[in-house]
Amino acid sequence: MTASFLVDEDMPRSTAGALREAGYQAEDVRDVGLRGHTDQEVYACAQAHATTLISADLGFSNPWRFPSRAHSGIILVRLPNEMPTALVNGALINALGNLGNEDLAGTLIIVEPGRIRRRR
């Protein structure tokens, strides 16, 4: 199974490219016409294409707005704002490697410095 991701605009502009270089399928919302769209619209696009959403927006952790039983996976990146882009991308790719081929559907993954949390 090849993981497929939609990268939200609050992530570094280089993230989708870094994911592709690491062997993942990834699109940035800015490249698919969703720049400036609401969280709900970005979420709907991810679900319509059965892709896991990657974001730093805490709003996506709200289970009432984005119930886990209904989504293809959400990865919430909670790394320091001052962290260099290359390190953010590296931490995300490392976290994905640690998840292996785990089915992310219905799971909220939280990537933090030094750890990964899962919430189903």
Backbone bond lengths (Angstrom), bond angles and torsions (degrees), N, CA, C in turn:
res aa  C-N    CA-C-N  psi(-1)  N-CA   C-N-CA  omega(-1)  CA-C   N-CA-C  phi
1 M - - - 1.451 - - 1.533 108.46 -
2 T 1.318 115.75 126.34 1.456 120.88 176.87 1.517 109.15 -96.19
3 A 1.312 115.93 123.93 1.461 120.29 -179.93 1.521 109.77 -70.80
4 S 1.316 115.59 143.81 1.454 122.49 178.97 1.523 108.20 -128.59
5 F 1.348 115.91 134.16 1.454 120.60 -173.09 1.521 112.44 -130.39
6 L 1.332 114.90 148.77 1.460 122.82 169.11 1.520 105.74 -115.30
7 V 1.332 116.98 120.54 1.458 123.15 -175.46 1.523 109.26 -96.94
8 D 1.326 116.93 122.55 1.457 123.26 -179.30 1.530 110.07 -71.00
9 E 1.336 115.73 158.19 1.462 120.75 -174.97 1.526 114.29 -71.96
10 D 1.324 118.47 -8.03 1.459 118.94 176.83 1.530 112.20 -87.44
11 M 1.310 115.88 1.25 1.466 121.45 173.83 1.526 108.21 -92.54
12 P 1.343 118.14 161.36 1.462 119.61 177.48 1.527 111.61 -55.93
13 R 1.311 115.51 145.58 1.470 121.33 -178.95 1.522 111.12 -59.26
14 S 1.317 117.58 -27.46 1.468 122.44 -176.86 1.530 113.96 -83.99
15 T 1.314 118.54 -5.85 1.471 120.38 -172.41 1.521 112.97 -61.90
16 A 1.328 118.60 -47.87 1.468 120.19 -178.64 1.529 110.76 -59.49
17 G 1.329 116.61 -42.13 1.462 120.16 178.38 1.522 112.23 -64.10
18 A 1.314 116.51 -41.00 1.468 120.69 178.36 1.533 110.26 -63.62
19 L 1.333 116.49 -39.21 1.465 119.95 177.24 1.526 110.99 -64.66
20 R 1.326 116.87 -42.53 1.469 119.96 178.30 1.526 110.79 -62.40
21 E 1.333 116.32 -42.21 1.473 120.24 177.99 1.524 111.26 -61.11
22 A 1.337 116.84 -29.81 1.467 121.55 179.57 1.531 111.65 -84.72
23 G 1.339 117.21 0.68 1.465 120.07 175.26 1.513 115.99 101.27
24 Y 1.314 117.58 5.43 1.462 121.48 179.63 1.527 110.40 -96.01
25 Q 1.317 115.92 156.48 1.457 121.13 170.34 1.519 106.50 -87.40
26 A 1.323 117.34 126.30 1.466 120.22 -176.74 1.517 110.32 -150.90
27 E 1.330 114.64 140.74 1.460 122.91 174.65 1.524 107.58 -129.02
28 D 1.302 115.97 146.70 1.457 122.42 175.76 1.527 107.71 -98.12
29 V 1.325 117.99 139.16 1.462 120.66 -179.37 1.526 111.71 -57.43
30 R 1.332 117.15 -29.06 1.461 120.98 179.49 1.521 112.05 -68.84
31 D 1.335 116.81 -20.69 1.460 121.38 -179.31 1.526 112.75 -94.91
32 V 1.317 116.72 -9.00 1.475 119.69 -178.79 1.523 111.72 -116.67
33 G 1.327 116.38 19.53 1.463 120.81 174.26 1.508 115.95 80.52
34 L 1.328 117.72 21.08 1.463 120.43 -178.18 1.527 113.70 -111.16
35 R 1.308 117.27 11.84 1.470 119.78 178.03 1.527 109.27 -59.13
36 G 1.330 117.49 129.12 1.455 122.12 177.89 1.522 114.61 79.69
37 H 1.319 117.85 1.82 1.464 120.23 179.21 1.524 110.47 -78.79
38 T 1.307 115.75 163.08 1.464 121.03 -178.28 1.522 111.07 -70.21
39 D 1.331 115.25 160.81 1.467 120.05 175.35 1.522 110.26 -55.84
40 Q 1.316 116.98 -41.23 1.466 121.25 -178.27 1.526 111.25 -62.05
41 E 1.330 116.92 -39.53 1.466 120.32 179.03 1.528 111.44 -69.73
42 V 1.312 117.37 -40.40 1.467 121.53 177.28 1.521 109.20 -63.71
43 Y 1.318 116.73 -45.76 1.465 122.48 178.54 1.524 110.40 -59.36
44 A 1.331 117.17 -45.59 1.467 121.94 -179.08 1.529 110.81 -61.05
45 C 1.318 117.31 -39.74 1.459 121.04 177.77 1.527 110.53 -63.81
46 A 1.324 116.78 -45.22 1.467 120.48 178.96 1.522 110.61 -59.52
47 Q 1.321 116.51 -41.97 1.459 119.83 -178.81 1.529 111.94 -70.82
48 A 1.321 116.48 -38.10 1.464 120.66 179.65 1.530 111.41 -62.34
49 H 1.331 116.33 -29.10 1.460 120.67 -179.95 1.521 112.87 -105.42
50 A 1.331 116.81 9.15 1.474 123.21 178.94 1.528 111.38 51.86
51 T 1.341 115.69 45.20 1.451 120.76 177.77 1.520 110.34 -111.56
52 T 1.307 115.49 152.92 1.455 121.98 175.56 1.518 108.31 -81.47
53 L 1.316 116.18 131.41 1.457 122.23 -179.87 1.527 109.82 -87.41
54 I 1.327 116.99 132.59 1.464 122.71 175.55 1.518 107.42 -113.98
55 S 1.331 116.62 124.35 1.460 121.10 -176.75 1.524 110.45 -150.47
56 A 1.332 115.09 160.94 1.460 120.96 170.41 1.521 109.87 -106.97
57 D 1.322 117.53 4.83 1.462 124.38 -176.35 1.531 109.97 -81.96
58 L 1.331 116.25 112.91 1.473 121.13 -179.56 1.519 112.99 -58.23
59 G 1.326 118.09 -23.39 1.452 121.02 179.05 1.516 112.61 -56.48
60 F 1.320 117.86 -29.93 1.465 120.85 -179.50 1.529 112.97 -73.07
61 S 1.328 117.65 -7.76 1.467 120.07 176.55 1.521 112.16 -88.37
62 N 1.329 117.53 -2.40 1.463 122.13 -179.51 1.528 110.35 -75.82
63 P 1.341 118.27 109.10 1.469 120.52 -175.77 1.532 113.88 -70.58
64 W 1.311 118.20 -15.86 1.466 119.67 177.47 1.520 110.71 -79.81
65 R 1.331 116.68 -35.06 1.470 120.70 177.55 1.521 111.90 -82.34
66 F 1.321 116.25 -33.91 1.464 121.46 -175.45 1.532 108.94 -132.77
67 P 1.335 117.41 74.01 1.467 121.01 -175.98 1.530 112.39 -63.17
68 S 1.314 116.11 135.77 1.462 121.03 -173.77 1.524 112.96 -61.83
69 R 1.298 117.97 -31.41 1.465 119.01 -178.29 1.524 111.73 -68.49
70 A 1.324 117.19 -13.44 1.455 120.60 -172.89 1.528 114.25 -107.48
71 H 1.325 120.20 -2.42 1.463 118.17 -175.03 1.526 114.03 -119.52
72 S 1.316 114.17 166.22 1.464 122.40 -178.35 1.522 112.47 -90.64
73 G 1.313 115.76 14.45 1.458 121.58 178.67 1.514 111.29 110.86
74 I 1.319 115.08 140.28 1.457 122.34 175.92 1.528 107.46 -131.45
75 I 1.314 115.69 129.76 1.469 120.96 174.63 1.517 106.77 -111.33
76 L 1.309 115.41 117.95 1.456 122.59 179.59 1.530 107.82 -102.32
77 V 1.328 116.22 117.57 1.464 121.95 -177.22 1.524 108.24 -95.68
78 R 1.326 116.19 113.83 1.469 122.85 -177.28 1.523 108.90 -116.88
79 L 1.307 115.33 71.65 1.462 121.84 179.11 1.522 108.74 -113.42
80 P 1.332 118.04 156.76 1.466 120.22 -178.45 1.526 112.18 -57.87
81 N 1.329 116.10 139.04 1.462 121.68 179.82 1.521 112.55 -59.44
82 E 1.309 116.37 -31.71 1.460 119.61 -177.26 1.531 113.12 -83.88
83 M 1.312 117.27 1.27 1.458 121.48 178.98 1.537 109.02 -69.53
84 P 1.337 118.78 131.16 1.467 120.62 179.38 1.534 111.89 -58.33
85 T 1.306 115.19 146.37 1.463 121.87 -176.67 1.526 112.45 -53.69
86 A 1.318 117.06 -44.34 1.462 120.32 -179.49 1.531 111.15 -59.79
87 L 1.325 117.61 -36.85 1.465 120.96 178.85 1.525 111.29 -72.70
88 V 1.328 117.27 -36.33 1.472 120.72 175.96 1.526 109.04 -61.15
89 N 1.333 116.11 -50.61 1.465 119.99 179.72 1.522 111.41 -60.92
90 G 1.327 116.46 -41.79 1.466 120.28 178.44 1.515 112.78 -63.27
91 A 1.330 116.82 -41.84 1.471 120.49 178.73 1.530 111.01 -64.03
92 L 1.324 116.28 -39.69 1.465 120.06 178.45 1.526 111.27 -65.89
93 I 1.316 116.79 -45.99 1.470 120.53 179.62 1.522 110.50 -64.47
94 N 1.321 117.90 -38.60 1.460 121.67 176.17 1.530 110.79 -62.60
95 A 1.329 116.12 -43.25 1.471 120.11 178.66 1.523 110.78 -62.13
96 L 1.332 116.63 -42.47 1.466 119.67 178.55 1.524 110.61 -63.27
97 G 1.316 116.35 -38.50 1.462 119.75 176.52 1.513 111.67 -62.29
98 N 1.325 116.98 -38.67 1.471 121.04 178.31 1.526 111.88 -68.65
99 L 1.327 116.66 -27.15 1.467 120.19 177.89 1.523 111.18 -77.19
100 G 1.330 116.82 -19.25 1.462 121.45 178.71 1.513 111.38 59.56
101 N 1.315 115.98 -134.74 1.461 122.04 -179.74 1.515 111.92 -96.05
102 E 1.312 117.42 21.96 1.459 122.20 179.82 1.532 110.07 -57.17
103 D 1.313 117.00 134.52 1.459 121.71 175.99 1.525 107.59 -72.01
104 L 1.323 116.51 119.67 1.459 120.80 -176.09 1.531 113.20 -90.36
105 A 1.312 117.59 -6.67 1.468 120.72 -179.23 1.524 110.20 -55.80
106 G 1.321 115.31 131.63 1.454 120.85 178.09 1.518 114.80 75.14
107 T 1.327 117.10 10.18 1.463 120.79 -176.34 1.520 110.88 -118.31
108 L 1.317 116.04 136.07 1.451 122.70 169.37 1.518 106.07 -98.29
109 I 1.323 116.19 118.22 1.462 122.29 177.98 1.526 106.71 -105.02
110 I 1.315 116.78 129.03 1.460 121.23 178.56 1.527 107.61 -114.39
111 V 1.340 115.01 116.86 1.460 121.46 179.98 1.524 107.54 -98.23
112 E 1.321 115.34 117.54 1.468 122.32 -179.93 1.525 108.24 -125.32
113 P 1.319 117.54 165.62 1.465 118.65 177.44 1.534 110.83 -55.74
114 G 1.308 115.99 118.46 1.455 121.06 175.33 1.517 116.78 78.94
115 R 1.341 118.82 2.43 1.465 117.72 179.42 1.524 112.16 -159.09
116 I 1.334 113.20 160.54 1.460 122.04 176.55 1.524 107.02 -127.19
117 R 1.327 116.23 128.92 1.460 120.24 175.92 1.528 108.72 -112.58
118 R 1.335 115.77 146.33 1.461 122.36 177.80 1.517 109.71 -120.49
119 R 1.307 115.27 136.76 1.472 120.39 175.64 1.523 107.60 -133.58
120 R 1.321 116.10 120.23 1.473 121.09 178.82 1.496 109.53 -102.77
